[in-house]
Amino acid sequence: MRSFEDVFAEEISGLRIATSSIPTEQAHLERCMQLAGEVVWSGSNAGNEIGRLLGSKGVALFDRVANRLAASLASEKAEELRDASRFLAWIMRVHDIGKCDLKTLRYDGSGHEERSGDYVLAKAGRLVDELGWSEENAALLVHLSRFHSHLGIARLGEVSNVFLEPVLLELLRMDTRRKRLFLDFLVVMTCCDAGASGNFDTGTFYLDESRIVFYTEIAEELFDIAETFAGSDAKSASLALLENAACFERTVVRIRRMVTAENRLHTRSSEVSGALEAVIARSLLDLQSFALTQFDHGAYVFAPLLALLADEAGGLDRTALEKFLIFLGQLCAKDGIRKTVQFRRSFSMKADLQAANGERFRSLCAAVKSGSSEKMRVVIERAE
């Protein structure tokens, strides 16, 4: 009898080879499986590692999601989905297989989510034919693999909720129970992924109360829009998502996430609002264009840049915030379509990219400190 691991033997082996010289990736994959195995589906997770990371308020939210998911599966007829713990283990086993380029067996973290989804999709037929899965549940595994980073990236402010549109479009194809099931699995797996990411030397990981609050809020927004527009055309639902993301209040929230997510810099909503109003009044940032722009590796640019601005000003004051927002405005899409700004080969200060990008980043800092949109544009264009 073939097993799940047999079906994905090539991908799992490839990932092991691709990460063999990257200890942090190996540790991440091992910890993902560990956390997935510790999830308590009926009762509280307060006594395990997830509970320790989330704290008392955060674990209460996590328990609500996990308990609801388990209750939904209690009457599940499909054998492959009946056991929440086993299905989560399968998700975590394949969610990062896209980090291996199967043609070269080399590690490639860029765009790995999409590749993971593609790899799982390529094996979906075998799950159905050889393991007896339903097509619906094979599709569930595909979508969870493809979208496993979406909630985490949105929390950093790198994307607006507009970039969750692919998730929304899949939800529109599901009935109410299936929508909730999908989103609950997405929240739980995102917590396992975040709890296995961070600094292994210090034991500091990217899962805390603020994250579970954000994940559940976004899941509820997606669920509500998908329910509201059930049976309607997808375009109406997408427009509603864009309208929500491009409103002034949501933009303030997104900018605050950019400022506080990695630096832990303190800034009040009123300070961000004032700076944003001033920059908009000068036509240096458009709300819809900002909502339509994704910043790949943005946290590795925004965090060190904001830290420098704060050091120079003795704190992140209104002037420093305005300079930062002018910089964001120069990056935004101008043609009404979605745009991804790729920082990996330009300004990203992730540890393994600092040597290659250091000089460009220093030029960017000087331009942003000047407050001149023209100087910022020149530096950005040179890096493209």
MITOR-759835 format. One record per residue (C-alpha): residue in three letters; y, x, z negated. Coordinates in nm, 2 decimals. Each point is the difference from the previous one (the first is absolute). Example, Ala and Ser with C-alpha at 12.3 -4.5 7.8 and 13.67 -1.06 7.14 Angstrom:
# residues 2
  rest       Y       X       Z
   ala   -0.45    1.23   -0.78
   ser    0.34    0.14    0.07
//
This chain:
# residues 384
  rest       Y       X       Z
   met    0.00    0.00    0.00
   arg    0.33    0.15    0.11
   ser    0.28    0.02   -0.25
   phe    0.38   -0.01    0.02
   glu    0.01    0.38   -0.04
   asp   -0.24    0.03    0.29
   val    0.23   -0.20    0.23
   phe    0.30    0.23   -0.09
   ala   -0.20    0.32   -0.03
   glu    0.19    0.18    0.28
   glu    0.35   -0.10   -0.14
   ile   -0.09    0.08   -0.36
   ser   -0.15    0.34    0.10
   gly    0.30    0.07    0.22
   leu    0.24   -0.07   -0.29
   arg   -0.19    0.23   -0.23
   ile    0.02    0.28    0.26
   ala    0.37   -0.06    0.07
   thr    0.09    0.01   -0.37
   ser   -0.23    0.28   -0.10
   ser    0.28    0.25   -0.03
   ile    0.25   -0.25   -0.15
   pro   -0.08   -0.03   -0.38
   thr    0.26   -0.26   -0.06
   glu   -0.14   -0.23    0.27
   gln   -0.35    0.05   -0.14
   ala    0.12   -0.09   -0.35
   his    0.19   -0.31    0.14
   leu   -0.31   -0.13    0.17
   glu   -0.22    0.05   -0.31
   arg    0.25   -0.16   -0.23
   cys    0.04   -0.30    0.24
   met   -0.37   -0.07   -0.04
   gln    0.01    0.06   -0.38
   leu    0.28   -0.25   -0.05
   ala   -0.16   -0.26    0.23
   gly   -0.32    0.03   -0.21
   glu    0.19   -0.06   -0.32
   val    0.17   -0.33    0.09
   val   -0.08   -0.28   -0.23
   trp   -0.01   -0.33    0.18
   ser   -0.05   -0.24   -0.28
   gly    0.20    0.09   -0.31
   ser    0.25    0.28   -0.05
   asn    0.04    0.34    0.15
   ala    0.20    0.12   -0.30
   gly   -0.27    0.24   -0.11
   asn   -0.04    0.19    0.32
   glu    0.20    0.25    0.20
   ile    0.18   -0.26    0.20
   gly    0.11   -0.17   -0.32
   arg    0.12    0.33   -0.14
   leu    0.22    0.06    0.31
   leu    0.13   -0.35    0.02
   gly    0.08   -0.06   -0.37
   ser   -0.03   -0.34   -0.18
   lys    0.23   -0.20    0.23
   gly   -0.12    0.15    0.32
   val   -0.37   -0.04   -0.08
   ala    0.06   -0.37   -0.07
   leu    0.12   -0.04    0.36
   phe   -0.29    0.20    0.13
   asp   -0.25   -0.20   -0.21
   arg    0.14   -0.32    0.14
   val   -0.06    0.12    0.36
   ala   -0.35    0.14   -0.07
   asn   -0.11   -0.31   -0.20
   arg    0.13   -0.23    0.27
   leu   -0.18    0.19    0.27
   ala   -0.33    0.00   -0.19
   ala    0.03   -0.37   -0.07
   ser    0.05   -0.06    0.37
   leu   -0.31    0.20    0.09
   ala   -0.22   -0.18   -0.25
   ser   -0.07   -0.27    0.26
   glu   -0.02    0.24    0.29
   lys   -0.29   -0.06    0.23
   ala    0.01    0.33    0.20
   glu   -0.21    0.26   -0.18
   glu    0.21    0.29    0.11
   leu    0.31   -0.15   -0.17
   arg   -0.15   -0.16   -0.31
   asp    0.03    0.32   -0.22
   ala    0.37    0.09   -0.03
   ser   -0.08    0.34   -0.15
   arg   -0.23    0.10    0.29
   phe    0.24   -0.12    0.27
   leu    0.29    0.19   -0.16
   ala   -0.22    0.31   -0.01
   trp   -0.07   -0.04    0.37
   ile    0.38   -0.04    0.07
   met    0.08    0.32   -0.19
   arg   -0.28    0.18    0.17
   val    0.15   -0.06    0.35
   his    0.37   -0.05   -0.06
   asp    0.09    0.37    0.06
   ile   -0.26    0.08    0.27
   gly    0.29    0.01    0.25
   lys    0.12    0.33   -0.16
   cys   -0.27    0.16    0.21
   asp    0.05    0.04    0.37
   leu   -0.36   -0.07    0.11
   lys    0.05    0.19    0.32
   thr    0.10    0.33   -0.17
   leu   -0.12   -0.07   -0.36
   arg    0.34    0.12   -0.11
   tyr    0.21   -0.15   -0.27
   asp    0.29   -0.22    0.12
   gly    0.18   -0.21   -0.26
   ser    0.27   -0.13    0.24
   gly   -0.08   -0.36    0.10
   his   -0.34    0.02   -0.17
   glu    0.02   -0.37   -0.10
   glu    0.00   -0.12    0.36
   arg   -0.28    0.24    0.08
   ser   -0.20   -0.12   -0.30
   gly    0.03   -0.36    0.13
   asp   -0.10    0.11    0.35
   tyr   -0.31    0.19   -0.13
   val   -0.11   -0.30   -0.21
   leu    0.06   -0.24    0.29
   ala   -0.22    0.22    0.22
   lys   -0.28   -0.05   -0.25
   ala    0.06   -0.37   -0.07
   gly   -0.26   -0.10    0.25
   arg   -0.26    0.21   -0.18
   leu    0.09   -0.16   -0.33
   val   -0.07   -0.34    0.15
   asp   -0.31    0.10    0.20
   glu   -0.17    0.24   -0.23
   leu    0.11   -0.11   -0.35
   gly    0.04   -0.37    0.07
   trp    0.37   -0.02   -0.09
   ser    0.21   -0.29    0.12
   glu    0.25    0.09    0.26
   glu    0.27   -0.14   -0.23
   asn   -0.09    0.25   -0.28
   ala   -0.03    0.29    0.24
   ala    0.35   -0.09    0.11
   leu    0.11    0.00   -0.36
   leu   -0.12    0.35   -0.05
   val    0.19    0.11    0.32
   his    0.33   -0.15   -0.11
   leu   -0.02    0.13   -0.35
   ser   -0.07    0.35    0.14
   arg    0.29   -0.03    0.25
   phe    0.25   -0.13   -0.25
   his   -0.09    0.19   -0.32
   ser    0.32    0.20   -0.02
   his    0.25   -0.28    0.09
   leu    0.08   -0.12   -0.35
   gly    0.04    0.36   -0.13
   ile    0.23    0.10    0.28
   ala    0.22   -0.31   -0.05
   arg    0.04    0.08   -0.37
   leu    0.17    0.33    0.08
   gly    0.25   -0.17    0.22
   glu   -0.13    0.19    0.31
   val   -0.05   -0.34    0.17
   ser    0.14   -0.35   -0.05
   asn   -0.23   -0.30   -0.02
   val    0.05   -0.03    0.38
   phe   -0.27    0.27    0.04
   leu   -0.24   -0.22   -0.18
   glu    0.00   -0.23    0.30
   pro   -0.35    0.12    0.12
   val   -0.13   -0.11   -0.34
   leu    0.18   -0.34    0.03
   leu   -0.14   -0.06    0.35
   glu   -0.35    0.05   -0.13
   leu    0.07   -0.24   -0.29
   leu    0.11   -0.27    0.24
   arg   -0.35    0.00    0.14
   met   -0.16   -0.07   -0.34
   asp   -0.05   -0.31   -0.21
   thr    0.17   -0.01   -0.34
   arg   -0.31    0.14   -0.19
   arg   -0.04    0.28    0.24
   lys    0.37    0.09   -0.01
   arg   -0.02    0.04   -0.38
   leu   -0.33    0.19    0.01
   phe    0.14    0.25    0.25
   leu    0.33    0.06   -0.19
   asp   -0.19    0.03   -0.34
   phe   -0.23    0.26    0.15
   leu    0.30    0.18    0.15
   val    0.18    0.01   -0.34
   val   -0.31    0.13   -0.18
   met   -0.08    0.27    0.26
   thr    0.37    0.11    0.01
   cys   -0.01    0.05   -0.37
   cys   -0.32    0.21    0.03
   asp    0.16    0.20    0.28
   ala    0.33    0.06   -0.20
   gly   -0.19    0.08   -0.31
   ala   -0.19    0.27    0.19
   ser    0.32    0.15    0.14
   gly    0.24    0.24   -0.17
   asn   -0.01    0.33   -0.19
   phe   -0.36    0.08   -0.10
   asp    0.12    0.31   -0.19
   thr    0.21   -0.21   -0.24
   gly   -0.20   -0.32    0.02
   thr    0.30   -0.19    0.12
   phe   -0.09   -0.28    0.25
   tyr    0.19   -0.25    0.21
   leu   -0.10   -0.31   -0.18
   asp    0.21   -0.16   -0.27
   glu    0.14   -0.34   -0.10
   ser    0.28    0.01    0.25
   arg   -0.25    0.04    0.28
   ile   -0.23   -0.29   -0.09
   val    0.31   -0.22   -0.04
   phe    0.11    0.09    0.35
   tyr   -0.34   -0.03    0.16
   thr   -0.05   -0.35   -0.15
   glu    0.35   -0.12    0.09
   ile   -0.04    0.11    0.37
   ala   -0.35   -0.16    0.01
   glu    0.15   -0.33   -0.12
   glu    0.28    0.02    0.26
   leu   -0.25    0.05    0.28
   phe   -0.22   -0.28   -0.13
   asp    0.29   -0.24   -0.03
   ile    0.13    0.07    0.36
   ala   -0.35   -0.02    0.14
   glu   -0.06   -0.33   -0.17
   thr    0.34   -0.14    0.10
   phe   -0.06    0.09    0.37
   ala   -0.37   -0.09    0.01
   gly   -0.06   -0.17    0.33
   ser    0.34    0.11    0.14
   asp    0.06    0.27    0.25
   ala   -0.01    0.35   -0.12
   lys    0.35    0.07    0.12
   ser    0.15   -0.24   -0.25
   ala   -0.18    0.17   -0.29
   ser    0.11    0.35    0.13
   leu    0.36   -0.12    0.02
   ala   -0.02   -0.13   -0.36
   leu   -0.13    0.34   -0.11
   leu    0.29    0.18    0.18
   glu    0.26   -0.24   -0.14
   asn   -0.13    0.07   -0.36
   ala    0.00    0.37    0.05
   ala    0.34    0.02    0.16
   cys    0.19   -0.20   -0.26
   phe    0.25    0.20   -0.21
   glu   -0.18   -0.05   -0.33
   arg   -0.34    0.12    0.14
   thr    0.18    0.30    0.15
   val    0.14    0.09   -0.34
   val   -0.35   -0.02   -0.15
   arg   -0.14    0.23    0.27
   ile    0.27    0.26   -0.04
   arg   -0.05    0.00   -0.38
   arg   -0.37    0.07    0.06
   met    0.09    0.29    0.22
   val    0.22    0.14   -0.27
   thr   -0.22   -0.06   -0.30
   ala   -0.36    0.02    0.13
   glu   -0.04    0.38   -0.01
   asn    0.31    0.14   -0.16
   arg    0.02   -0.25   -0.29
   leu    0.37    0.02    0.06
   his    0.18   -0.29   -0.18
   thr    0.23   -0.22    0.21
   arg    0.10   -0.36   -0.06
   ser   -0.02   -0.27    0.26
   ser    0.37   -0.05   -0.02
   glu    0.06    0.37    0.09
   val   -0.23   -0.03    0.30
   ser    0.16   -0.33    0.10
   gly    0.35    0.15   -0.01
   ala   -0.10    0.30    0.21
   leu   -0.19   -0.21    0.25
   glu    0.30   -0.24    0.05
   ala    0.23    0.30    0.06
   val   -0.23    0.15    0.26
   ile   -0.06   -0.33    0.18
   ala    0.37   -0.06    0.01
   arg    0.04    0.33    0.19
   ser   -0.28   -0.11    0.24
   leu   -0.21    0.30   -0.11
   leu   -0.31   -0.20   -0.09
   asp   -0.14   -0.32    0.14
   leu   -0.22   -0.21   -0.22
   gln   -0.24   -0.12    0.27
   ser   -0.02    0.35    0.16
   phe   -0.08    0.14   -0.35
   ala   -0.27   -0.26   -0.05
   leu   -0.16    0.09    0.34
   thr   -0.01    0.37   -0.08
   gln   -0.29    0.18   -0.17
   phe    0.03    0.35   -0.15
   asp   -0.33    0.18    0.02
   his   -0.01    0.27   -0.27
   gly    0.33   -0.14   -0.12
   ala   -0.07    0.05   -0.37
   tyr   -0.04    0.38    0.07
   val    0.35    0.00    0.15
   phe    0.19   -0.26   -0.21
   ala   -0.12    0.13   -0.34
   pro    0.12    0.37    0.04
   leu    0.31   -0.11    0.19
   leu    0.11   -0.25   -0.27
   ala   -0.07    0.25   -0.27
   leu    0.24    0.25    0.17
   leu    0.27   -0.27    0.04
   ala   -0.04   -0.10   -0.37
   asp    0.02    0.37   -0.11
   glu    0.32    0.05    0.20
   ala    0.16   -0.31   -0.14
   gly   -0.13    0.03   -0.35
   gly   -0.19   -0.33    0.06
   leu   -0.07   -0.24    0.27
   asp    0.34   -0.15    0.03
   arg    0.14   -0.25    0.25
   thr    0.13    0.28    0.23
   ala   -0.34    0.17    0.01
   leu   -0.17   -0.33    0.07
   glu    0.23   -0.07    0.29
   lys   -0.08    0.34    0.16
   phe   -0.37   -0.08   -0.03
   leu    0.05   -0.34    0.16
   ile    0.20    0.14    0.28
   phe   -0.29    0.24    0.07
   leu   -0.24   -0.29    0.01
   gly    0.22   -0.19    0.23
   gln    0.00    0.29    0.25
   leu   -0.38   -0.02    0.01
   cys   -0.04   -0.37    0.05
   ala   -0.11   -0.18    0.31
   lys    0.29   -0.13    0.21
   asp   -0.18   -0.21    0.26
   gly   -0.15   -0.28   -0.21
   ile   -0.36    0.13    0.01
   arg   -0.21    0.17   -0.26
   lys    0.04    0.38   -0.03
   thr   -0.19    0.27   -0.19
   val    0.19    0.31   -0.10
   gln   -0.24    0.29   -0.03
   phe    0.10    0.26   -0.26
   arg   -0.32    0.20   -0.01
   arg    0.13    0.26    0.26
   ser    0.36   -0.02   -0.09
   phe    0.12   -0.04   -0.36
   ser   -0.30   -0.08   -0.21
   met   -0.02    0.22   -0.31
   lys   -0.36   -0.07   -0.08
   ala   -0.15    0.32   -0.15
   asp   -0.19    0.10    0.31
   leu    0.29   -0.07    0.23
   gln    0.29    0.17   -0.19
   ala   -0.03    0.34    0.18
   ala    0.01   -0.16    0.34
   asn    0.27   -0.25   -0.08
   gly    0.22    0.18   -0.25
   glu    0.28    0.11    0.22
   arg    0.03   -0.34    0.17
   phe    0.01   -0.17   -0.34
   arg    0.27    0.23   -0.13
   ser    0.21   -0.08    0.31
   leu   -0.06   -0.37   -0.07
   cys    0.11    0.03   -0.36
   ala    0.33    0.17    0.11
   ala    0.07   -0.27    0.25
   val   -0.07   -0.28   -0.25
   lys    0.21    0.16   -0.27
   ser    0.29    0.01    0.24
   gly   -0.02   -0.38    0.04
   ser    0.07    0.03    0.37
   ser   -0.22   -0.23    0.22
   glu    0.08    0.23    0.30
   lys   -0.14    0.31   -0.17
   met   -0.31   -0.20   -0.12
   arg   -0.06   -0.12    0.35
   val    0.01    0.35    0.14
   val   -0.25    0.13   -0.25
   ile   -0.23   -0.30    0.06
   glu    0.01    0.04    0.38
   arg   -0.07    0.37   -0.02
   ala   -0.31   -0.07   -0.20
   glu   -0.14   -0.26    0.24
//
